[in-house]
Amino acid sequence: MACGALCNIAKGAGAQAEARKQAVVDALPPIFAAMLAHPADADVQKMACGALCNIAKGAGAQAEARKQAAVDALPLVVAAMRAHPANAGVQQQACTALCNIAAGAGAQAE
């Protein structure tokens, strides 16, 4: 799954992870498209939310720019939560994505 791969690419900390996360920002439109095209697929929604979570994680100017780019995903994340209320994986990834997008510098969920 492409969203799962992006989720893993954007994971981690340190300079190399920051560079990967920045590169994944270019993948936001396809992530959004996957979420829109497959709203009933819990796996797609979970992996997409996980990718958004990892993209928005971190502190500093680059992280703030990524968070701003991910803001457009907020309605999609909420839609995923509403479409899959009984799926713990979707709910966890979505909540963490929302937390990381909304978090200020130095305050991210795991």
C-alpha positions in Angstrom: 0.0 0.0 0.0 1.3 3.4 -1.0 0.0 5.1 2.1 1.7 2.5 4.3 5.0 3.1 2.6 4.7 6.8 3.0 3.9 6.3 6.6 7.1 4.3 7.1 9.2 6.7 5.1 8.1 9.7 7.2 8.8 7.9 10.5 11.6 8.7 12.8 13.7 11.5 14.2 17.0 13.2 13.3 18.3 15.0 10.2 17.7 12.1 7.8 14.2 11.6 9.0 13.5 15.3 8.7 14.7 15.2 5.1 12.5 12.2 4.4 9.5 13.9 6.0 10.0 17.0 3.9 10.2 14.9 0.8 6.9 13.2 1.7 5.1 16.5 1.8 5.1 16.3 -2.0 3.0 13.2 -1.6 0.2 14.9 0.3 -2.0 15.3 -2.8 -1.9 11.6 -3.5 -2.6 10.8 0.1 -5.6 13.0 0.0 -6.7 11.4 -3.3 -6.4 7.9 -1.8 -8.5 8.9 1.2 -11.2 10.4 -1.0 -11.2 7.5 -3.5 -11.4 4.8 -0.8 -13.5 6.1 2.1 -14.8 2.7 3.0 -11.4 1.0 3.1 -10.3 1.1 6.7 -6.7 0.0 5.9 -6.3 2.9 3.4 -7.7 5.4 5.9 -5.5 4.0 8.7 -2.3 4.2 6.7 -3.1 7.6 5.3 -3.7 8.9 8.8 -0.5 7.3 9.9 1.4 9.0 7.1 -0.1 12.4 8.1 0.8 11.7 11.7 4.4 11.1 10.9 4.6 14.0 8.4 3.3 16.4 11.0 5.5 15.1 13.8 8.5 17.2 15.0 9.5 20.7 15.9 11.1 23.7 14.2 10.4 25.7 11.1 10.4 22.6 8.7 7.9 20.8 11.0 5.7 23.9 11.2 5.6 24.1 7.4 4.7 20.4 7.1 1.9 20.9 9.7 0.6 23.8 7.7 0.6 21.6 4.6 -1.2 18.9 6.4 -4.0 21.2 7.7 -5.9 20.5 4.5 -6.2 16.9 5.6 -8.2 17.7 8.7 -11.7 17.2 7.1 -10.4 13.9 5.6 -9.1 12.7 8.9 -12.4 13.5 10.6 -14.3 11.7 7.8 -12.2 8.6 8.3 -13.0 8.6 12.0 -16.7 9.0 11.2 -16.6 6.2 8.5 -14.8 3.7 10.8 -16.0 4.4 14.4 -15.4 0.8 15.5 -11.9 0.5 14.0 -9.4 1.1 16.7 -6.5 1.4 14.3 -8.2 4.2 12.3 -9.2 6.0 15.4 -5.7 5.8 16.9 -3.9 7.0 13.8 -6.5 9.7 13.2 -6.3 11.0 16.7 -2.5 11.1 16.7 -2.5 12.8 13.3 -4.9 15.5 14.6 -2.7 15.9 17.7 0.5 16.3 15.8 -1.0 18.7 13.2 -2.4 20.8 16.0 0.6 20.5 18.4 2.9 23.4 19.0 6.7 23.0 18.8 8.0 20.3 21.1 4.6 18.7 21.8 3.7 15.6 19.7 1.8 12.4 20.4 3.4 9.1 19.8 
